[in-house]
Amino acid sequence: MRLAELSERSGVAIATIKYYLREGLLPPGRRVSATTADYDEGHLRRLRLVRAMIQVGRVPVADVRKVLAHVDDESLGRTIRLGAALWALPREAEPADGRGGEGGGEGEGEDEDEVMAAARTEVDRLLRDLGWSTAREVGELSPVHRSLVAAVATLMRLGYPWDAALMAPYAQLMHQVAVRDLDFVETHPSEAEQVETAVAATILFRPVLNALHRLAQEEESARRYGLA
């Protein structure tokens, strides 16, 4: 297809597509003349992924470029390729530390170390109990692991006894979600498409899962306590 058709089918303005091409977010088309290039379904799929990251995920262009570099790195095995692409996505801001003040008091550093150590212990216990050996092996090399430890530490500081036993049922439900995710990803034929789909799904499915969680809470609350 020509640029005009790519714009029409994707819903992205020609000027925006040209910007993505200049920034290296979209591979160049097949040159047919000095001023004309052809584009294919791969360009359309990549354009949709870029739009998802920038417009829905609010991912900065520099980070989009990093993610796409991993998506396109055929030297990586599928698991590493997928993990690297997802790790390159910006993460949500970690929760506030919950200490309720400016800090700086004597012994605060020691308290911080103790809380973080306790959080790491609970996360490690959780992963061990679940049998998630890869997550344990990678450990704090993973930004997701670090985010989980930080979130658990915040709960502990706020007085919530969040431990491995409490997290385990939630983790098991999330594993079922992950199975569904990869079942969907594997409906796409090529490895590149699968990694692209996983990145897009990570961004696009999050608000769906959050909304379903809230609706489920509302439904269960009404079932237990009524609507009065």
C-alpha positions in Angstrom: 0.0 0.0 0.0 1.1 3.6 -0.5 1.5 6.1 2.3 -2.0 7.5 1.9 -3.6 4.1 2.2 -1.5 3.3 5.2 -2.7 6.5 6.8 -6.3 5.7 6.0 -6.2 2.1 7.3 -4.4 3.0 10.5 -6.2 6.3 11.2 -2.8 8.0 11.7 -2.1 11.3 9.9 0.4 11.2 7.1 2.5 13.8 8.9 2.6 11.7 12.0 3.6 8.6 10.0 6.5 10.6 8.4 7.5 11.7 11.9 7.6 8.0 13.1 9.7 7.1 10.0 12.2 9.9 10.8 12.4 8.8 14.4 13.1 5.2 13.4 9.9 3.9 15.0 8.6 2.7 11.7 10.8 0.9 9.2 11.1 2.5 5.8 8.9 1.3 3.0 10.1 -0.5 -0.1 11.3 2.3 -2.4 9.6 2.3 -5.8 10.8 5.7 -7.0 12.6 8.8 -5.7 9.5 10.0 -4.0 7.3 6.9 -3.5 7.5 3.9 -1.3 5.3 0.9 -0.7 4.2 -0.3 2.8 2.8 -3.7 3.9 0.8 -5.3 6.7 3.9 -5.3 8.9 4.0 -1.5 8.7 0.4 -1.3 9.6 0.9 -3.7 12.6 3.9 -1.8 13.8 2.1 1.5 13.4 -0.7 0.3 15.6 1.8 -0.8 18.2 3.6 2.6 18.2 0.2 4.3 18.6 -0.7 2.1 21.5 2.6 2.9 23.3 2.6 6.7 22.6 -1.1 7.5 22.7 -2.5 5.0 25.3 0.6 4.1 27.3 2.0 7.7 27.2 5.4 6.1 26.5 8.1 8.7 25.5 9.5 8.3 22.0 13.0 7.4 23.3 11.5 4.5 25.3 9.4 3.4 22.4 12.6 3.2 20.4 14.2 1.0 23.1 11.2 -1.3 23.2 11.2 -1.7 19.5 14.9 -2.5 19.4 14.2 -5.5 21.6 11.1 -6.5 19.6 13.2 -6.6 16.4 16.3 -8.3 18.0 16.1 -11.8 16.3 19.4 -12.8 18.1 17.5 -13.2 21.3 15.5 -16.3 22.3 11.8 -15.8 22.6 11.6 -15.6 26.3 14.5 -13.1 26.6 13.2 -11.1 23.6 9.8 -10.8 25.2 11.1 -10.0 28.6 13.6 -7.4 27.4 10.8 -5.6 25.4 8.5 -5.6 28.4 11.2 -4.5 30.8 12.0 -1.5 28.6 8.4 -0.2 29.0 8.2 2.6 31.7 6.6 1.3 34.9 4.0 3.1 36.9 5.3 5.3 39.7 6.0 3.4 42.9 3.7 4.2 45.8 4.7 6.8 48.3 6.8 5.5 51.2 4.0 5.9 53.7 6.1 7.4 56.4 4.0 10.5 56.6 6.7 13.1 57.1 9.8 14.7 55.8 12.0 12.0 57.2 15.6 12.5 58.1 15.3 11.3 61.7 17.9 9.3 63.5 17.8 5.6 62.6 15.6 6.1 59.6 18.1 4.5 57.3 18.2 1.4 59.5 14.4 1.2 59.6 14.3 1.5 55.8 16.8 -1.2 55.4 14.9 -3.5 57.8 11.6 -2.9 56.0 13.0 -3.5 52.6 14.8 -6.6 53.8 11.5 -7.9 55.2 9.7 -7.2 51.9 12.4 -9.0 49.9 12.1 -12.0 52.2 8.3 -12.2 51.7 8.6 -11.8 48.0 11.3 -14.5 47.8 9.1 -16.8 50.0 6.2 -16.2 47.7 8.2 -17.1 44.6 9.6 -20.2 46.3 6.2 -21.4 47.4 4.7 -20.8 44.0 7.6 -22.6 42.3 8.4 -19.6 40.1 12.0 -20.5 39.7 12.8 -18.1 36.8 11.5 -15.1 38.8 13.6 -16.2 41.8 16.7 -16.7 39.6 16.4 -13.3 37.9 15.5 -11.6 41.2 16.2 -7.9 41.4 17.7 -7.8 37.9 14.0 -7.5 37.0 12.4 -4.1 37.4 9.1 -5.8 38.0 10.6 -7.7 40.9 12.0 -4.5 42.4 8.6 -2.8 42.0 6.9 -5.6 43.8 9.4 -5.4 46.7 8.9 -1.7 46.9 5.1 -2.0 47.0 5.2 -4.7 49.7 7.6 -2.5 51.7 5.1 0.4 51.5 2.3 -1.8 52.7 4.4 -2.9 55.7 5.3 0.7 56.6 1.6 1.6 56.6 0.9 -1.2 59.0 -0.6 -3.8 56.7 0.9 -7.3 57.4 1.3 -8.1 53.7 3.2 -11.3 53.4 3.7 -14.3 51.1 0.6 -16.1 52.4 -1.6 -13.2 51.6 -0.1 -12.6 48.2 -0.2 -16.2 47.0 -3.9 -16.4 46.0 -3.5 -13.2 44.0 -0.3 -14.5 42.3 -2.1 -17.7 41.4 -4.9 -15.7 39.8 -2.3 -13.6 37.9 -0.7 -16.8 36.6 -4.1 -17.7 35.1 -4.2 -14.3 33.4 -0.7 -14.9 32.1 -1.7 -18.2 30.6 -4.6 -16.4 28.8 -2.2 -13.7 27.7 0.2 -16.1 26.1 -2.5 -18.2 24.6 -3.7 -15.0 22.8 -0.1 -14.1 21.8 0.4 -17.5 20.3 -2.5 -17.0 17.9 -0.2 -14.8 15.9 2.0 -16.7 13.4 5.5 -15.1 13.6 7.7 -14.6 16.6 8.0 -10.9 15.8 4.2 -10.5 15.8 3.9 -12.4 19.0 6.3 -10.1 20.8 4.6 -7.0 19.3 1.2 -8.3 20.5 2.6 -9.0 24.0 3.8 -5.4 24.2 0.6 -3.9 23.0 -1.5 -6.2 25.3 0.6 -5.1 28.3 -0.4 -1.5 27.6 -4.0 -2.0 26.3 -5.2 -4.8 28.6 -4.1 -3.1 31.9 -7.1 -0.7 32.0 -9.4 -3.6 31.1 -8.1 -5.7 33.9 -8.3 -2.8 36.4 -11.9 -2.1 35.4 -12.9 -5.7 35.7 -11.3 -5.9 39.1 -13.3 -2.9 40.3 -16.5 -4.3 38.8 -15.9 -7.6 40.5 -15.4 -5.9 43.8 -18.6 -4.0 43.4 -20.5 -7.1 42.5 -19.1 -9.1 45.4 -19.8 -6.3 47.8 -23.4 -6.1 46.6 -23.7 -9.9 46.9 -22.4 -9.9 50.5 -23.9 -6.8 51.9 -26.8 -5.8 49.6 -27.3 -2.5 47.9 -28.7 -0.6 50.9 
